[in-house]
Amino acid sequence: MTRLGIFVDRKTMSNAEQLNALIHCRDVAEGMGHEVDFIFPVDISKIPRMDALFIRARTDPMNVTYVAARMAEFYGIPVIDDPASIRICSDKINMYSHMMKAGVAIPKTVFLAKSDLTVERVTELFDELGTPVILKEPSTSFSLRVEKVNDIAGFFAVARRFTRLSDRIVAQQYIESKYDWRVGVLGGNLLYACKYTIPTVTFKIQASVNGHVVYCGVESVPEKAVPPHVIRLGLDAGAAIGNGLYGVDIKNNNGDACVIEVNDNPSLESGEDTCYPRVYENIVSHLFAE
């Protein structure tokens, strides 16, 4: 019997929604005839005994999840997320560079080094990108270290803070919207689609407001109700990164769609799969088909 390892950590298992999703994933895989083991970081030595590995903990090249992915790759074990996807998606400059190379539509985007932080250059940026400007520190995740700036003084205050963490930062055109499309992509095919409604107190799908985390609303949307060009853009963005599992965030203003982010290890516990009951079945099938 084939064995599926689901790599988790304490934080993953302490969240009720994530725990329920993991149990559902286990039940689906067992129903398909596979044995399932939950693997914690202390059990990482079990990975070579697995036939496939599904990572369901925060991915980062500086995290043990990356070690798990590399270990699976070394032993020839199919893994989601694969190490290359983790490396690309964890670095916004790397991610946007892949999409630029593939011709995938993104907002106007500029990469800035510390030497670019002059009044003259920043003034040009506001002329080029418009006001406000979005600044991103490249290693950001879950909307952390993503800020909107409205003037030169605000730009420098945020940029100087971000450049303490990275040699380069991302400056991007701001695109207003009430919701983002999230297109789930697996192996080059549509896995699911949903809308992330932006909280009125922020411009991000997740933010800290007065010490409290505010999350976006999630609405699963059947494929036939999603604009075809949004699905196509999501598939193209996923292909620009690799052949794994991705959550592609897209803004579609007046039919002019562009990719905001490509996320490896996308969320599946907040109702993204409501209209797509075979999500976990498709993931497990994809892993064991490799």
Buried (B, 14 or more C-beta within 10 A) or exposed (E): EBBBBBBBBEEBBEEEEBBEBBEBBBEBBEEBEBBBBBBBBEEBEBBEEBBBBBBBBBBBBEBBBBBBBBBBBEEEBBBBBBBBBBBBBBBBBEBBBBBEEEEBBBBBBBBBEEEBBEEEEBEEBBEEBEEBBBBBBBBBBBBBBBBBBEEBEBBBEBBEBBBEEBEBBBBBBBBEBEBBBBBBBBBEEBBBBBBBBBBEEBBBBBBEEEEEEBEBBBBBBEEEEBBEBBBEBBBBBBBBBBBBBBBBBBBBEEEEBBBBBBBBBBBBBBBBBBBBEEBBBBBBBBBBEE
